[in-house]
Amino acid sequence: MKYWDGAKQEESTFRVLTLPRGLGGVPTAVPRGYSTDESIVNTSLDTLKLTLIDTVKPSAFDGSSGVRTKDGYYELAENIGVYVSEQNRFVSLQTAKSNYTSFRVYANKTAENGGKIRVIVAS
């Protein structure tokens, strides 16, 4: 699994308990591990299906704190990175906004229910 640690791309391996139905290549959230020991990799984590909220342009972002979508305003998860699928890597939001024109934004819940954008995919 590749993830953004707030400054750079990292890789880790997890075994998940269940996978939500109908993933079909859609980004999936794996909760941050619950161990405080950095040498332990938590290998049995539940997953959370993310929902594509909208595809937006760079101008939809409110700096690095939120994004305006067709369903309303969503806050961005803390230290969010942007996945560039054609390069199979993460970049910072600032770098992505400078180099890409289309952003698919995925959330764990609706904005009304406290959802945040957890994954952004640039193209």
Secondary structure, DSSP 4 states (H G I P E B T S, - for coil): -EEE-SSSEEE---EES---TT-TT--EE-PPP--S-TTPPP-EE--EE-EEEEEE-GGGEETTTEEEETTEEEEEPTT-EEEETTTTEEEEHHHHHHH-S-EEEEESS-GGGT-EEEEEEE-
